[in-house]
């Protein structure tokens, strides 16, 4: 999926979640968290972590997997890694 460079980071993360969990983008709100969607279970979370690594070129270690459980946390981590 190609993401428009003018899209802000939250929008990029929301688009990625919609794609990973195969839900309409409108269902992915900025406050969405682990467990809010039936697809965002532990297996779905691992899929999301792999896609974050692929799309943003970051490494998600075991500790981070447990922390990146909502869109604000994911965005904060990506910003820490230099993504805007």
ChimeraX attribute file (.defattr): number of C-alpha atoms within 10 A of each C-alpha:
attribute: neighborCount
match mode: 1-to-1
recipient: residues
	/A:1	7
	/A:2	6
	/A:3	13
	/A:4	9
	/A:5	8
	/A:6	8
	/A:7	12
	/A:8	13
	/A:9	17
	/A:10	18
	/A:11	19
	/A:12	18
	/A:13	23
	/A:14	22
	/A:15	20
	/A:16	20
	/A:17	26
	/A:18	17
	/A:19	15
	/A:20	17
	/A:21	20
	/A:22	10
	/A:23	14
	/A:24	11
	/A:25	15
	/A:26	9
	/A:27	12
	/A:28	21
	/A:29	14
	/A:30	14
	/A:31	11
	/A:32	17
	/A:33	16
	/A:34	16
	/A:35	14
	/A:36	12
	/A:37	14
	/A:38	9
	/A:39	15
	/A:40	20
	/A:41	14
	/A:42	11
	/A:43	9
	/A:44	18
	/A:45	21
	/A:46	13
	/A:47	15
	/A:48	20
	/A:49	21
	/A:50	14
	/A:51	17
	/A:52	19
	/A:53	12
	/A:54	11
	/A:55	15
	/A:56	13
	/A:57	12
	/A:58	17
	/A:59	13
	/A:60	16
	/A:61	9
	/A:62	8
	/A:63	8
	/A:64	14
	/A:65	14
	/A:66	10
	/A:67	12
	/A:68	20
	/A:69	17
	/A:70	15
	/A:71	21
	/A:72	16
	/A:73	15
	/A:74	20
	/A:75	21
	/A:76	15
	/A:77	17
	/A:78	19
	/A:79	12
	/A:80	10
	/A:81	13
	/A:82	9
	/A:83	14
	/A:84	12
